[in-house]
Amino acid sequence: MHKKLFIPGPIEVSPEILNAMATPMIGHRMPEYACLHKGVTDKLKELMFTRDRVFLSTSSAFGAMEGAVRNLVGKRCANFCNGAFSDKWHNVTLACGKEADAFKAAWGEPITPEMVDAALATGKYDAVTLIHNETSTGVMSPLPEIAEVLRKYPDVVSIVDTVSSMSALKIPLEELGIDCCVFGVQKAFALPPGLAVFTASERALERAKGVPGRGYYFDFLEFAAADEKDNTPSTPCISLIYALDRQLDRIFAEGLEQRWQRHAEMAQFMRIWVLEQGFGLLVAEPYRSVTLTCATNERGVELALLKKRLGERGFAFDDGYGKLKGKTFRVAHMGDMRLDDLREITAAMESILQDL
Ligand SMILES: *Cc1c(COP(=O)(O)O)cnc(C)c1O
């Protein structure tokens, strides 16, 4: 039995997208690919409100992230950490042989503009990494306010992970001045995993030119050169790019405003349900994510058992990430999900909780 995915990634993939992946294969040096590539990157630019380069990376998000670090950190990187994924980014930065420091907020707390300002005021850093939506805790850090601080430091290149937020709310990259935005398609885009998207501002490409050891597979300059011909340096995951093309058409057909509104409504629904059921919310307003809700287990429910029972009824459920396992549970509301999907899982949870 297929379990319907309510975990925060990968997300349930609609049949239309799976069908798009069955499009007959083409060669990536054929004109048909250039046409597909240009269509997809143009639509992504519209979605992300940017005229910067947009690149397609055949990897998961951490591949493009490793690339961003290798290409954009010259002197020293400030990694802002407030959960499992942002902690990992610090490790990735060190693993790439870069000088870096971690600036930590507690799990469940956001990264604040003040933290970023204090770190950058030292003058030690020429790059920062930051996660917009920390999927392990359901925290959305205040990107517009942070971006305002970043603009005070024109020599600092900003690398921002929007893996679980891009497309769910307005993230106007150019207006914000984000140099490199990275996301994978298996979360907020609801595609199968294996493709990541990243942007590079002119400033980012200039920086890359002076940074040695960029490697080959994720060399931003290789991506920029291939992009001139609407192409990628290596053979891309063409089936996923067909799927992304179809998903972008569906996103624009729904309407961006409507899509953002749908996510806001689902988030509101989940928060109210969680509190009504006697659970708590890990994150305080206004930092609650619009794409997933992280509930604290105030009722002391045996979450592993709840997960098992939900599994028997055909739902894939998350009982907390890393050190929050058993203490919290997370329900995703992103991608193609609708209020009716949330009504379905919450009804099942209510029924199971009666007997637990
Ligand atoms: C899932 C996730 C990642 C990891 O992405 P991979 O595609 O597994 O490399 C990174 N950052 C955030 C915020 C995520 O939610």
The ligand as an SDF file (V2000), in Angstrom:
LIG
                    3D

 15 15  0  0  0  0  0  0  0  0999 V2000
   15.5250   18.6440    3.1270 C   0  0  0  0  0  0  0  0  0  0  0  0
   16.3470   19.8530    3.3580 C   0  0  0  0  0  0  0  0  0  0  0  0
   17.7000   19.9180    2.9650 C   0  0  0  0  0  0  0  0  0  0  0  0
   18.4210   18.7150    2.4100 C   0  0  0  0  0  0  0  0  0  0  0  0
   18.1400   18.5710    1.1020 O   0  0  0  0  0  0  0  0  0  0  0  0
   18.7000   17.3270    0.2610 P   0  0  0  0  0  0  0  0  0  0  0  0
   17.8750   17.5160   -0.9550 O   0  0  0  0  0  0  0  0  0  0  0  0
   18.4190   16.0950    1.0290 O   0  0  0  0  0  0  0  0  0  0  0  0
   20.1380   17.5520    0.0280 O   0  0  0  0  0  0  0  0  0  0  0  0
   18.3790   21.0840    3.1500 C   0  0  0  0  0  0  0  0  0  0  0  0
   17.8060   22.1620    3.6970 N   0  0  0  0  0  0  0  0  0  0  0  0
   16.5160   22.1400    4.0950 C   0  0  0  0  0  0  0  0  0  0  0  0
   15.9190   23.3620    4.6980 C   0  0  0  0  0  0  0  0  0  0  0  0
   15.7540   20.9940    3.9330 C   0  0  0  0  0  0  0  0  0  0  0  0
   14.4720   20.9760    4.3320 O   0  0  0  0  0  0  0  0  0  0  0  0
  1  2  1  0
  2  3  1  0
  2 14  2  0
  3  4  1  0
  3 10  2  0
  4  5  1  0
  5  6  1  0
  6  7  2  0
  6  8  1  0
  6  9  1  0
 10 11  1  0
 11 12  2  0
 12 13  1  0
 12 14  1  0
 14 15  1  0
M  END
$$$$
